[in-house]
Amino acid sequence: MSVPETVDRVLISAAVVLVVVAGALLLFRISRGPSMLDRAIGLDVFAAVMIAGLGAKSAFARDSFYFPIMLVLAFLGFTGSVGIARFIAVRDKPLSRRGPRRKEERK
Amino acid sequence: MSVWLQITDTAGAVLVFLGAAICLLGVVGMLKLPDVLSRSHAATKPQTLGLLLVLAGVALRLRGGMDFATLALIGFFQLMTSPVASHLVARSAYRTGQIERGELLFDDLDAQLTEPGQEAGKRPEPDSGPERD
């Protein structure tokens, strides 16, 4: 194995390590996020991090096997956060800073 | 393997590494920032820049026409769908009052939300007027 190939492998392995660390930190945010909207944003970013990890794996092995999975994640990964954001209720707030706030639904 | 192909491979690996580093930076921002809107600001960095860099790196390393088309489609769909989710999350955060109104410099949505109803009682925060400087 030549030297540039070793450099490539080291770079992509470091990229995989960074993506895994990012995913772990993001799971921490998702589990701890104060409100459901924070978790929704976290899930949305988590789909992007999964796509980046699959891309790093594809770049390492030079195969295009996981491209359809990346495609499906790219255009279906946002549905979870859209569902959470659309059907969230006011009472789902974690802790109100200024007391309970009445907010009736605006049609 | 010719020199140019080797250079392309290394450039692809560098792009993949940069994209992963930007993903990590965005996630660190999501951990550190305090608010829903601030976190959604930090969340866009892995979704657009990091992911596009990773996809460009993969395209440089694979160098196939079909692979390039699929990667361009992945980037296109990600760019189309992530603003939808961000918009809905920010709208829901505003309407359920999960943002700090005192820290906003401009609140253009405020007038738009209160004006057509003409109901002062519907304001989610009546005391937000004097807080503004």
gemmi code that builds the backbone of each chain (N, CA, C; Angstrom):
import gemmi

chains = {
    "A": [
        ("MET", (0.839, -1.197, 0.000), (0.000, 0.000, 0.000), (0.870, 1.241, 0.000)),
        ("SER", (0.587, 2.103, -0.918), (1.432, 3.289, -1.040), (1.100, 4.294, 0.051)),
        ("VAL", (1.923, 5.299, 0.123), (1.759, 6.288, 1.189), (0.474, 7.104, 1.044)),
        ("PRO", (0.136, 7.601, -0.158), (-1.120, 8.375, -0.249), (-2.358, 7.567, 0.102)),
        ("GLU", (-2.351, 6.281, -0.224), (-3.509, 5.466, 0.163), (-3.607, 5.346, 1.668)),
        ("THR", (-2.452, 5.238, 2.306), (-2.480, 5.204, 3.777), (-3.020, 6.503, 4.346)),
        ("VAL", (-2.618, 7.612, 3.714), (-3.131, 8.914, 4.162), (-4.649, 8.973, 3.995)),
        ("ASP", (-5.125, 8.453, 2.862), (-6.572, 8.450, 2.635), (-7.301, 7.629, 3.692)),
        ("ARG", (-6.753, 6.452, 3.959), (-7.427, 5.582, 4.932), (-7.432, 6.204, 6.314)),
        ("VAL", (-6.336, 6.838, 6.660), (-6.283, 7.483, 7.979), (-7.284, 8.625, 8.056)),
        ("LEU", (-7.371, 9.412, 6.979), (-8.303, 10.552, 6.980), (-9.742, 10.086, 7.092)),
        ("ILE", (-10.080, 9.040, 6.323), (-11.481, 8.613, 6.350), (-11.793, 7.902, 7.660)),
        ("SER", (-10.805, 7.210, 8.222), (-11.055, 6.606, 9.535), (-11.269, 7.680, 10.593)),
        ("ALA", (-10.488, 8.743, 10.515), (-10.691, 9.859, 11.455), (-12.061, 10.491, 11.242)),
        ("ALA", (-12.493, 10.560, 9.971), (-13.824, 11.109, 9.694), (-14.904, 10.240, 10.313)),
        ("VAL", (-14.730, 8.920, 10.234), (-15.724, 8.011, 10.834), (-15.754, 8.189, 12.344)),
        ("VAL", (-14.558, 8.363, 12.931), (-14.511, 8.585, 14.380), (-15.240, 9.878, 14.749)),
        ("LEU", (-15.024, 10.924, 13.967), (-15.703, 12.198, 14.246), (-17.220, 12.054, 14.124)),
        ("VAL", (-17.656, 11.320, 13.115), (-19.100, 11.152, 12.928), (-19.702, 10.350, 14.078)),
        ("VAL", (-18.974, 9.349, 14.541), (-19.497, 8.541, 15.650), (-19.569, 9.365, 16.929)),
        ("VAL", (-18.541, 10.190, 17.157), (-18.568, 11.066, 18.336), (-19.720, 12.057, 18.235)),
        ("ALA", (-19.937, 12.588, 17.028), (-21.042, 13.527, 16.827), (-22.376, 12.843, 17.101)),
        ("GLY", (-22.532, 11.603, 16.642), (-23.771, 10.881, 16.900), (-23.992, 10.620, 18.376)),
        ("ALA", (-22.911, 10.304, 19.096), (-23.044, 10.053, 20.532), (-23.455, 11.326, 21.268)),
        ("LEU", (-22.814, 12.434, 20.924), (-23.185, 13.705, 21.566), (-24.613, 14.093, 21.229)),
        ("LEU", (-25.017, 13.769, 20.009), (-26.376, 14.111, 19.596), (-27.407, 13.242, 20.318)),
        ("LEU", (-27.049, 11.990, 20.591), (-27.951, 11.155, 21.389), (-28.088, 11.718, 22.804)),
        ("PHE", (-27.003, 12.263, 23.306), (-27.080, 12.911, 24.615), (-28.047, 14.082, 24.573)),
        ("ARG", (-27.956, 14.880, 23.516), (-28.871, 16.018, 23.401), (-30.312, 15.550, 23.241)),
        ("ILE", (-30.505, 14.472, 22.463), (-31.870, 14.007, 22.235), (-32.471, 13.468, 23.531)),
        ("SER", (-31.670, 12.749, 24.296), (-32.225, 12.189, 25.520), (-32.440, 13.264, 26.581)),
        ("ARG", (-31.690, 14.345, 26.519), (-31.764, 15.320, 27.586), (-32.523, 16.580, 27.185)),
        ("GLY", (-32.773, 16.741, 25.873), (-33.341, 17.984, 25.383), (-34.530, 18.460, 26.181)),
        ("PRO", (-34.552, 19.722, 26.560), (-35.599, 20.155, 27.488), (-36.998, 20.025, 26.913)),
        ("SER", (-37.157, 20.299, 25.647), (-38.503, 20.217, 25.082), (-38.507, 19.223, 23.933)),
        ("MET", (-39.688, 18.916, 23.473), (-39.796, 17.989, 22.350), (-39.253, 18.595, 21.067)),
        ("LEU", (-39.263, 19.915, 20.975), (-38.763, 20.533, 19.745), (-37.257, 20.376, 19.642)),
        ("ASP", (-36.572, 20.415, 20.795), (-35.135, 20.147, 20.766), (-34.860, 18.726, 20.284)),
        ("ARG", (-35.694, 17.805, 20.740), (-35.514, 16.418, 20.285), (-35.814, 16.291, 18.798)),
        ("ALA", (-36.795, 17.076, 18.327), (-37.114, 17.024, 16.902), (-35.936, 17.514, 16.064)),
        ("ILE", (-35.335, 18.616, 16.500), (-34.163, 19.125, 15.777), (-33.022, 18.122, 15.857)),
        ("GLY", (-32.879, 17.522, 17.029), (-31.819, 16.528, 17.185), (-32.011, 15.331, 16.279)),
        ("LEU", (-33.243, 14.884, 16.147), (-33.498, 13.757, 15.245), (-33.230, 14.136, 13.800)),
        ("ASP", (-33.566, 15.387, 13.463), (-33.315, 15.835, 12.100), (-31.821, 15.868, 11.794)),
        ("VAL", (-31.046, 16.341, 12.761), (-29.593, 16.357, 12.564), (-29.045, 14.943, 12.569)),
        ("PHE", (-29.690, 14.075, 13.350), (-29.187, 12.705, 13.429), (-29.307, 11.988, 12.086)),
        ("ALA", (-30.360, 12.292, 11.332), (-30.469, 11.713, 9.993), (-29.307, 12.183, 9.119)),
        ("ALA", (-28.965, 13.473, 9.232), (-27.847, 13.993, 8.440), (-26.530, 13.344, 8.863)),
        ("VAL", (-26.373, 13.117, 10.166), (-25.139, 12.479, 10.639), (-25.065, 11.025, 10.172)),
        ("MET", (-26.226, 10.364, 10.128), (-26.234, 8.998, 9.607), (-25.858, 8.975, 8.130)),
        ("ILE", (-26.361, 9.944, 7.368), (-25.996, 10.002, 5.948), (-24.503, 10.252, 5.804)),
        ("ALA", (-23.958, 11.129, 6.660), (-22.519, 11.405, 6.584), (-21.704, 10.166, 6.941)),
        ("GLY", (-22.168, 9.405, 7.930), (-21.445, 8.192, 8.291), (-21.489, 7.152, 7.185)),
        ("LEU", (-22.656, 6.992, 6.565), (-22.746, 6.046, 5.447), (-21.891, 6.520, 4.273)),
        ("GLY", (-21.826, 7.838, 4.079), (-20.979, 8.363, 3.017), (-19.509, 8.102, 3.290)),
        ("ALA", (-19.108, 8.228, 4.547), (-17.716, 7.939, 4.888), (-17.408, 6.465, 4.680)),
        ("LYS", (-18.372, 5.609, 5.014), (-18.159, 4.173, 4.780), (-18.056, 3.853, 3.298)),
        ("SER", (-18.917, 4.520, 2.503), (-18.842, 4.307, 1.059), (-17.532, 4.828, 0.485)),
        ("ALA", (-17.047, 5.952, 1.024), (-15.780, 6.484, 0.530), (-14.621, 5.590, 0.946)),
        ("PHE", (-14.755, 4.937, 2.075), (-13.677, 4.049, 2.519), (-13.612, 2.804, 1.657)),
        ("ALA", (-14.755, 2.193, 1.413), (-14.768, 0.917, 0.710), (-14.963, 1.071, -0.791)),
        ("ARG", (-15.208, 2.286, -1.266), (-15.429, 2.542, -2.692), (-16.564, 1.702, -3.265)),
        ("ASP", (-17.623, 1.565, -2.510), (-18.774, 0.879, -3.074), (-19.986, 1.795, -2.975)),
        ("SER", (-20.951, 1.549, -3.822), (-22.147, 2.383, -3.838), (-23.348, 1.612, -3.315)),
        ("PHE", (-23.070, 0.657, -2.430), (-24.158, -0.211, -1.974), (-25.139, 0.551, -1.094)),
        ("TYR", (-24.628, 1.504, -0.313), (-25.493, 2.170, 0.656), (-26.103, 3.453, 0.117)),
        ("PHE", (-25.930, 3.746, -1.148), (-26.481, 4.989, -1.688), (-28.008, 5.053, -1.645)),
        ("PRO", (-28.720, 3.965, -1.940), (-30.189, 4.067, -1.803), (-30.636, 4.334, -0.381)),
        ("ILE", (-29.902, 3.785, 0.590), (-30.276, 4.044, 1.987), (-30.050, 5.508, 2.315)),
        ("MET", (-28.954, 6.063, 1.815), (-28.708, 7.488, 2.030), (-29.786, 8.337, 1.362)),
        ("LEU", (-30.220, 7.897, 0.194), (-31.262, 8.651, -0.516), (-32.571, 8.646, 0.270)),
        ("VAL", (-32.940, 7.483, 0.772), (-34.196, 7.390, 1.533), (-34.091, 8.209, 2.818)),
        ("LEU", (-32.929, 8.163, 3.475), (-32.751, 8.981, 4.678), (-32.811, 10.453, 4.347)),
        ("ALA", (-32.322, 10.828, 3.166), (-32.316, 12.246, 2.823), (-33.718, 12.759, 2.582)),
        ("PHE", (-34.590, 11.961, 1.980), (-35.907, 12.554, 1.785), (-36.992, 11.997, 2.678)),
        ("LEU", (-36.664, 11.145, 3.615), (-37.662, 10.800, 4.623), (-37.208, 11.115, 6.033)),
        ("GLY", (-35.991, 11.590, 6.199), (-35.507, 11.842, 7.547), (-36.171, 13.001, 8.232)),
        ("PHE", (-36.833, 13.857, 7.473), (-37.411, 15.045, 8.102), (-38.838, 14.813, 8.559)),
        ("THR", (-39.439, 13.682, 8.211), (-40.853, 13.492, 8.523), (-41.104, 13.377, 10.020)),
        ("GLY", (-40.144, 12.804, 10.738), (-40.345, 12.672, 12.177), (-40.417, 14.012, 12.867)),
        ("SER", (-39.484, 14.886, 12.523), (-39.492, 16.190, 13.189), (-40.670, 17.034, 12.715)),
        ("VAL", (-41.084, 16.851, 11.466), (-42.274, 17.576, 11.007), (-43.507, 17.114, 11.774)),
        ("GLY", (-43.607, 15.816, 11.998), (-44.742, 15.314, 12.762), (-44.750, 15.821, 14.188)),
        ("ILE", (-43.578, 15.808, 14.797), (-43.496, 16.320, 16.174), (-43.862, 17.793, 16.215)),
        ("ALA", (-43.323, 18.575, 15.263), (-43.555, 20.018, 15.295), (-44.996, 20.349, 14.936)),
        ("ARG", (-45.623, 19.508, 14.137), (-46.977, 19.835, 13.712), (-47.994, 19.526, 14.790)),
        ("PHE", (-47.768, 18.467, 15.505), (-48.783, 18.025, 16.455), (-48.368, 18.246, 17.893)),
        ("ILE", (-47.437, 19.146, 18.091), (-47.048, 19.433, 19.459), (-48.129, 20.306, 20.090)),
        ("ALA", (-48.316, 20.136, 21.365), (-49.321, 20.922, 22.075), (-48.614, 21.851, 23.044)),
        ("VAL", (-49.361, 22.822, 23.508), (-48.757, 23.795, 24.399), (-48.413, 23.160, 25.736)),
        ("ARG", (-49.173, 22.166, 26.119), (-48.925, 21.578, 27.434), (-47.691, 20.687, 27.433)),
        ("ASP", (-47.073, 20.486, 26.287), (-45.869, 19.674, 26.228), (-44.616, 20.436, 26.595)),
        ("LYS", (-44.804, 21.662, 27.011), (-43.623, 22.427, 27.385), (-42.961, 21.804, 28.601)),
        ("PRO", (-41.665, 21.842, 28.655), (-40.962, 21.146, 29.736), (-41.224, 21.759, 31.098)),
        ("LEU", (-40.873, 23.026, 31.224), (-41.164, 23.730, 32.466), (-41.356, 25.176, 32.085)),
        ("SER", (-42.442, 25.738, 32.514), (-42.732, 27.093, 32.078), (-41.954, 28.068, 32.937)),
        ("ARG", (-41.370, 29.003, 32.281), (-40.540, 29.965, 33.019), (-41.375, 31.042, 33.671)),
        ("ARG", (-42.530, 31.318, 33.074), (-43.327, 32.417, 33.619), (-44.725, 31.934, 33.971)),
        ("GLY", (-44.811, 30.771, 34.494), (-46.106, 30.280, 34.887), (-46.850, 29.721, 33.689)),
        ("PRO", (-47.945, 29.079, 33.949), (-48.715, 28.499, 32.853), (-49.285, 29.588, 31.961)),
        ("ARG", (-49.183, 29.338, 30.707), (-49.574, 30.359, 29.744), (-50.756, 29.834, 28.958)),
        ("ARG", (-51.785, 30.609, 28.966), (-52.946, 30.170, 28.211), (-52.757, 30.589, 26.773)),
        ("LYS", (-52.975, 29.648, 25.911), (-52.870, 29.958, 24.486), (-53.873, 29.086, 23.768)),
        ("GLU", (-54.946, 29.684, 23.324), (-55.949, 28.900, 22.644), (-55.538, 28.739, 21.187)),
        ("GLU", (-56.027, 27.686, 20.586), (-55.620, 27.372, 19.237), (-56.171, 28.391, 18.259)),
        ("ARG", (-55.315, 28.865, 17.412), (-55.746, 29.803, 16.387), (-56.104, 29.016, 15.138)),
        ("LYS", (-57.306, 29.215, 14.686), (-57.717, 28.479, 13.496), (-57.176, 29.144, 12.236)),
    ],
    "B": [
        ("MET", (-1.720, 3.368, -11.077), (-2.649, 4.480, -10.877), (-1.923, 5.791, -11.138)),
        ("SER", (-2.548, 6.583, -11.928), (-1.865, 7.820, -12.301), (-1.866, 8.800, -11.139)),
        ("VAL", (-1.094, 9.858, -11.340), (-0.942, 10.832, -10.263), (-2.239, 11.587, -10.030)),
        ("TRP", (-2.949, 11.884, -11.121), (-4.155, 12.711, -10.957), (-5.268, 11.962, -10.241)),
        ("LEU", (-5.337, 10.663, -10.515), (-6.344, 9.892, -9.789), (-6.014, 9.823, -8.307)),
        ("GLN", (-4.731, 9.737, -8.013), (-4.326, 9.721, -6.609), (-4.650, 11.038, -5.916)),
        ("ILE", (-4.410, 12.123, -6.666), (-4.730, 13.447, -6.100), (-6.233, 13.572, -5.865)),
        ("THR", (-7.011, 13.058, -6.807), (-8.461, 13.114, -6.641), (-8.918, 12.308, -5.423)),
        ("ASP", (-8.294, 11.143, -5.245), (-8.640, 10.322, -4.085), (-8.339, 11.049, -2.783)),
        ("THR", (-7.160, 11.638, -2.725), (-6.784, 12.315, -1.477), (-7.666, 13.536, -1.228)),
        ("ALA", (-8.000, 14.233, -2.315), (-8.901, 15.384, -2.150), (-10.273, 14.931, -1.652)),
        ("GLY", (-10.739, 13.793, -2.168), (-12.007, 13.259, -1.678), (-11.945, 12.891, -0.219)),
        ("ALA", (-10.832, 12.273, 0.192), (-10.690, 11.911, 1.610), (-10.652, 13.154, 2.488)),
        ("VAL", (-9.968, 14.201, 2.002), (-9.908, 15.455, 2.776), (-11.290, 16.073, 2.891)),
        ("LEU", (-12.062, 16.007, 1.798), (-13.415, 16.571, 1.860), (-14.313, 15.793, 2.813)),
        ("VAL", (-14.159, 14.469, 2.804), (-14.950, 13.656, 3.735), (-14.581, 13.999, 5.179)),
        ("PHE", (-13.290, 14.177, 5.413), (-12.861, 14.527, 6.775), (-13.388, 15.899, 7.184)),
        ("LEU", (-13.347, 16.856, 6.257), (-13.855, 18.195, 6.587), (-15.356, 18.165, 6.873)),
        ("GLY", (-16.079, 17.385, 6.062), (-17.516, 17.275, 6.304), (-17.820, 16.663, 7.656)),
        ("ALA", (-17.062, 15.632, 8.024), (-17.285, 15.014, 9.334), (-16.929, 15.984, 10.451)),
        ("ALA", (-15.880, 16.782, 10.253), (-15.513, 17.760, 11.287), (-16.593, 18.818, 11.434)),
        ("ILE", (-17.214, 19.217, 10.326), (-18.284, 20.212, 10.414), (-19.520, 19.608, 11.062)),
        ("CYS", (-19.761, 18.323, 10.814), (-20.851, 17.650, 11.527), (-20.608, 17.694, 13.025)),
        ("LEU", (-19.373, 17.398, 13.431), (-19.076, 17.413, 14.868), (-19.207, 18.820, 15.442)),
        ("LEU", (-18.783, 19.820, 14.666), (-18.900, 21.202, 15.154), (-20.359, 21.611, 15.329)),
        ("GLY", (-21.197, 21.225, 14.371), (-22.614, 21.542, 14.498), (-23.253, 20.869, 15.694)),
        ("VAL", (-22.850, 19.628, 15.954), (-23.425, 18.917, 17.093), (-22.948, 19.529, 18.404)),
        ("VAL", (-21.694, 19.981, 18.444), (-21.207, 20.681, 19.640), (-22.001, 21.969, 19.849)),
        ("GLY", (-22.305, 22.652, 18.746), (-23.157, 23.833, 18.859), (-24.537, 23.488, 19.373)),
        ("MET", (-25.090, 22.342, 18.935), (-26.391, 21.944, 19.453), (-26.325, 21.630, 20.930)),
        ("LEU", (-25.190, 21.158, 21.397), (-25.092, 20.883, 22.830), (-24.934, 22.160, 23.642)),
        ("LYS", (-24.239, 23.138, 23.084), (-23.880, 24.287, 23.902), (-24.917, 25.402, 23.878)),
        ("LEU", (-25.619, 25.539, 22.771), (-26.501, 26.694, 22.649), (-27.760, 26.503, 23.487)),
        ("PRO", (-28.344, 27.598, 23.968), (-29.347, 27.474, 25.025), (-30.790, 27.363, 24.570)),
        ("ASP", (-31.103, 27.732, 23.333), (-32.491, 27.951, 22.979), (-32.883, 27.067, 21.803)),
        ("VAL", (-34.166, 26.969, 21.561), (-34.612, 26.158, 20.428), (-34.174, 26.790, 19.116)),
        ("LEU", (-34.320, 28.096, 19.028), (-33.944, 28.758, 17.770), (-32.435, 28.733, 17.570)),
        ("SER", (-31.685, 28.905, 18.650), (-30.231, 28.834, 18.522), (-29.790, 27.438, 18.114)),
        ("ARG", (-30.446, 26.432, 18.685), (-30.084, 25.065, 18.309), (-30.472, 24.769, 16.878)),
        ("SER", (-31.562, 25.343, 16.431), (-31.909, 25.105, 15.039), (-30.951, 25.843, 14.111)),
        ("HIS", (-30.387, 26.946, 14.600), (-29.318, 27.598, 13.834), (-28.085, 26.700, 13.748)),
        ("ALA", (-27.730, 26.080, 14.858), (-26.560, 25.197, 14.830), (-26.849, 23.923, 14.062)),
        ("ALA", (-28.116, 23.523, 14.003), (-28.448, 22.257, 13.359), (-28.313, 22.304, 11.853)),
        ("THR", (-28.337, 23.495, 11.278), (-28.274, 23.551, 9.816), (-26.873, 23.297, 9.276)),
        ("LYS", (-25.874, 23.394, 10.125), (-24.507, 23.211, 9.617), (-24.212, 21.775, 9.217)),
        ("PRO", (-24.508, 20.775, 10.037), (-24.325, 19.413, 9.531), (-25.265, 19.073, 8.396)),
        ("GLN", (-26.461, 19.660, 8.412), (-27.437, 19.261, 7.400), (-27.066, 19.752, 6.018)),
        ("THR", (-26.476, 20.905, 5.908), (-26.168, 21.409, 4.567), (-24.677, 21.318, 4.248)),
        ("LEU", (-23.862, 22.044, 4.989), (-22.452, 22.152, 4.604), (-21.697, 20.847, 4.837)),
        ("GLY", (-21.879, 20.253, 6.027), (-21.176, 19.015, 6.316), (-21.566, 17.898, 5.378)),
        ("LEU", (-22.877, 17.788, 5.159), (-23.335, 16.704, 4.297), (-22.903, 16.918, 2.853)),
        ("LEU", (-22.926, 18.158, 2.378), (-22.514, 18.392, 0.993), (-21.024, 18.137, 0.818)),
        ("LEU", (-20.222, 18.478, 1.830), (-18.789, 18.188, 1.734), (-18.530, 16.688, 1.705)),
        ("VAL", (-19.246, 15.945, 2.555), (-19.068, 14.488, 2.557), (-19.480, 13.899, 1.219)),
        ("LEU", (-20.597, 14.386, 0.682), (-21.056, 13.836, -0.603), (-20.096, 14.187, -1.725)),
        ("ALA", (-19.525, 15.398, -1.695), (-18.530, 15.758, -2.715), (-17.294, 14.879, -2.593)),
        ("GLY", (-16.895, 14.585, -1.355), (-15.749, 13.705, -1.172), (-16.006, 12.303, -1.685)),
        ("VAL", (-17.207, 11.785, -1.419), (-17.547, 10.452, -1.918), (-17.582, 10.449, -3.433)),
        ("ALA", (-18.121, 11.526, -4.015), (-18.168, 11.601, -5.481), (-16.766, 11.665, -6.076)),
        ("LEU", (-15.859, 12.353, -5.398), (-14.486, 12.403, -5.906), (-13.795, 11.057, -5.782)),
        ("ARG", (-14.171, 10.271, -4.801), (-13.494, 8.989, -4.635), (-14.103, 7.895, -5.491)),
        ("LEU", (-15.385, 7.999, -5.826), (-15.998, 6.907, -6.591), (-15.888, 7.140, -8.092)),
        ("ARG", (-16.106, 8.379, -8.528), (-15.872, 8.786, -9.911), (-16.690, 7.994, -10.924)),
        ("GLY", (-17.941, 7.744, -10.602), (-18.786, 7.081, -11.577), (-19.958, 7.965, -11.933)),
        ("GLY", (-20.479, 7.831, -13.127), (-21.585, 8.696, -13.524), (-22.844, 8.437, -12.730)),
        ("MET", (-23.166, 7.170, -12.543), (-24.376, 6.818, -11.801), (-24.223, 7.174, -10.329)),
        ("ASP", (-23.035, 6.954, -9.797), (-22.806, 7.313, -8.398), (-22.921, 8.811, -8.201)),
        ("PHE", (-22.381, 9.553, -9.159), (-22.464, 11.016, -9.045), (-23.910, 11.487, -9.103)),
        ("ALA", (-24.700, 10.854, -9.973), (-26.112, 11.239, -10.070), (-26.845, 10.952, -8.761)),
        ("THR", (-26.560, 9.777, -8.191), (-27.236, 9.438, -6.938), (-26.827, 10.379, -5.812)),
        ("LEU", (-25.536, 10.725, -5.773), (-25.075, 11.630, -4.712), (-25.661, 13.022, -4.887)),
        ("ALA", (-25.772, 13.467, -6.134), (-26.395, 14.778, -6.373), (-27.852, 14.762, -5.952)),
        ("LEU", (-28.515, 13.627, -6.174), (-29.918, 13.509, -5.762), (-30.044, 13.525, -4.244)),
        ("ILE", (-29.112, 12.857, -3.577), (-29.133, 12.870, -2.098), (-28.969, 14.299, -1.586)),
        ("GLY", (-27.994, 15.024, -2.137), (-27.795, 16.402, -1.701), (-28.983, 17.280, -2.018)),
        ("PHE", (-29.581, 17.055, -3.182), (-30.751, 17.845, -3.563), (-31.913, 17.612, -2.606)),
        ("PHE", (-32.179, 16.360, -2.301), (-33.302, 16.086, -1.399), (-33.024, 16.593, 0.002)),
        ("GLN", (-31.775, 16.503, 0.428), (-31.472, 17.019, 1.763), (-31.658, 18.531, 1.800)),
        ("LEU", (-31.241, 19.197, 0.735), (-31.423, 20.652, 0.705), (-32.887, 21.038, 0.575)),
        ("MET", (-33.699, 20.165, -0.028), (-35.108, 20.504, -0.139), (-35.864, 20.250, 1.155)),
        ("THR", (-35.505, 19.213, 1.863), (-36.351, 18.805, 2.990), (-35.941, 19.429, 4.319)),
        ("SER", (-34.677, 19.765, 4.491), (-34.308, 20.256, 5.821), (-34.878, 21.646, 6.139)),
        ("PRO", (-35.064, 22.572, 5.164), (-35.739, 23.826, 5.536), (-37.189, 23.632, 5.944)),
        ("VAL", (-37.845, 22.619, 5.394), (-39.240, 22.382, 5.774), (-39.323, 22.031, 7.253)),
        ("ALA", (-38.466, 21.109, 7.662), (-38.486, 20.701, 9.072), (-38.066, 21.855, 9.979)),
        ("SER", (-37.058, 22.610, 9.560), (-36.603, 23.721, 10.403), (-37.689, 24.780, 10.537)),
        ("HIS", (-38.359, 25.038, 9.417), (-39.424, 26.044, 9.453), (-40.559, 25.624, 10.369)),
        ("LEU", (-40.949, 24.354, 10.266), (-42.060, 23.907, 11.099), (-41.679, 23.888, 12.568)),
        ("VAL", (-40.441, 23.488, 12.850), (-40.022, 23.457, 14.255), (-39.950, 24.866, 14.824)),
        ("ALA", (-39.425, 25.815, 14.037), (-39.320, 27.184, 14.540), (-40.699, 27.812, 14.691)),
        ("ARG", (-41.594, 27.508, 13.766), (-42.965, 28.028, 13.866), (-43.662, 27.476, 15.095)),
        ("SER", (-43.490, 26.193, 15.314), (-44.109, 25.600, 16.495), (-43.491, 26.139, 17.772)),
        ("ALA", (-42.183, 26.402, 17.743), (-41.539, 26.967, 18.929), (-42.054, 28.368, 19.203)),
        ("TYR", (-42.295, 29.125, 18.148), (-42.818, 30.479, 18.354), (-44.236, 30.432, 18.879)),
        ("ARG", (-45.051, 29.584, 18.295), (-46.459, 29.608, 18.655), (-46.723, 29.000, 20.009)),
        ("THR", (-45.878, 28.106, 20.446), (-46.080, 27.576, 21.776), (-45.282, 28.335, 22.819)),
        ("GLY", (-44.651, 29.424, 22.398), (-44.014, 30.296, 23.368), (-42.766, 29.738, 24.010)),
        ("GLN", (-41.993, 28.961, 23.248), (-40.788, 28.399, 23.840), (-39.537, 29.204, 23.515)),
        ("ILE", (-39.717, 30.419, 23.091), (-38.549, 31.238, 22.787), (-38.511, 32.406, 23.757)),
        ("GLU", (-37.322, 32.891, 23.971), (-37.148, 34.028, 24.875), (-37.435, 35.306, 24.101)),
        ("ARG", (-38.590, 35.891, 24.368), (-38.933, 37.075, 23.593), (-38.115, 38.294, 23.991)),
        ("GLY", (-37.605, 38.292, 25.167), (-36.809, 39.438, 25.588), (-35.472, 39.524, 24.877)),
        ("GLU", (-35.008, 38.383, 24.358), (-33.697, 38.386, 23.711), (-33.769, 38.647, 22.222)),
        ("LEU", (-34.966, 38.786, 21.693), (-35.083, 39.024, 20.258), (-34.858, 40.493, 19.958)),
        ("LEU", (-34.049, 40.750, 18.957), (-33.847, 42.139, 18.549), (-35.005, 42.611, 17.687)),
        ("PHE", (-35.414, 41.769, 16.760), (-36.563, 42.092, 15.924), (-37.547, 40.951, 16.009)),
        ("ASP", (-38.800, 41.289, 16.004), (-39.839, 40.272, 16.043), (-40.896, 40.630, 15.014)),
        ("ASP", (-40.585, 40.378, 13.770), (-41.519, 40.739, 12.716), (-42.751, 39.857, 12.723)),
        ("LEU", (-42.605, 38.649, 13.179), (-43.745, 37.745, 13.199), (-44.765, 38.162, 14.240)),
        ("ASP", (-44.330, 38.923, 15.210), (-45.223, 39.337, 16.282), (-46.403, 40.134, 15.744)),
        ("ALA", (-46.105, 41.167, 14.967), (-47.174, 41.999, 14.412), (-48.037, 41.191, 13.452)),
        ("GLN", (-47.411, 40.293, 12.720), (-48.189, 39.517, 11.767), (-49.111, 38.536, 12.459)),
        ("LEU", (-48.719, 38.087, 13.620), (-49.583, 37.144, 14.308), (-50.701, 37.837, 15.061)),
        ("THR", (-50.452, 39.051, 15.532), (-51.476, 39.688, 16.345), (-52.411, 40.564, 15.533)),
        ("GLU", (-51.978, 41.056, 14.415), (-52.763, 42.067, 13.708), (-54.076, 41.549, 13.154)),
        ("PRO", (-54.134, 40.428, 12.427), (-55.421, 40.104, 11.813), (-56.492, 39.686, 12.807)),
        ("GLY", (-56.124, 39.143, 13.928), (-57.137, 38.700, 14.884), (-57.783, 39.846, 15.624)),
        ("GLN", (-57.033, 40.884, 15.882), (-57.479, 42.054, 16.632), (-57.949, 41.678, 18.028)),
        ("GLU", (-57.332, 40.700, 18.610), (-57.717, 40.324, 19.957), (-56.492, 40.450, 20.838)),
        ("ALA", (-56.565, 41.392, 21.726), (-55.388, 41.626, 22.562), (-55.179, 40.485, 23.540)),
        ("GLY", (-56.249, 39.804, 23.885), (-56.116, 38.712, 24.836), (-55.400, 37.509, 24.259)),
        ("LYS", (-55.326, 37.480, 22.948), (-54.668, 36.330, 22.344), (-53.157, 36.437, 22.325)),
        ("ARG", (-52.661, 37.581, 22.676), (-51.213, 37.682, 22.719), (-50.661, 36.717, 23.744)),
        ("PRO", (-49.729, 35.915, 23.361), (-49.220, 34.952, 24.344), (-48.449, 35.625, 25.468)),
        ("GLU", (-48.057, 36.875, 25.248), (-47.292, 37.536, 26.302), (-47.615, 39.011, 26.309)),
        ("PRO", (-48.535, 39.434, 27.139), (-48.936, 40.844, 27.104), (-47.851, 41.766, 27.632)),
        ("ASP", (-46.978, 41.236, 28.441), (-45.990, 42.127, 29.036), (-44.714, 42.200, 28.209)),
        ("SER", (-44.797, 41.764, 26.953), (-43.575, 41.784, 26.165), (-43.247, 43.161, 25.623)),
        ("GLY", (-44.191, 44.091, 25.730), (-43.938, 45.425, 25.207), (-42.874, 46.174, 25.978)),
        ("PRO", (-43.014, 46.312, 27.266), (-42.005, 47.090, 28.011), (-40.646, 46.406, 28.070)),
        ("GLU", (-40.620, 45.079, 27.824), (-39.314, 44.414, 27.882), (-38.418, 44.848, 26.740)),
        ("ARG", (-39.062, 45.242, 25.650), (-38.259, 45.596, 24.492), (-37.657, 46.960, 24.653)),
        ("ASP", (-36.463, 47.093, 24.245), (-35.803, 48.385, 24.350), (-35.964, 49.169, 23.052)),
    ],
}
model = gemmi.Model(1)
for chain_id, residues in chains.items():
    chain = gemmi.Chain(chain_id)
    for i, (resn, *xyz) in enumerate(residues, 1):
        res = gemmi.Residue()
        res.name, res.seqid = resn, gemmi.SeqId(i, " ")
        for name, pos in zip(("N", "CA", "C"), xyz):
            atom = gemmi.Atom()
            atom.name, atom.element = name, gemmi.Element(name[0])
            atom.pos, atom.b_iso = gemmi.Position(*pos), 0.0
            res.add_atom(atom)
        chain.add_residue(res)
    model.add_chain(chain)
structure = gemmi.Structure()
structure.add_model(model)
structure.setup_entities()
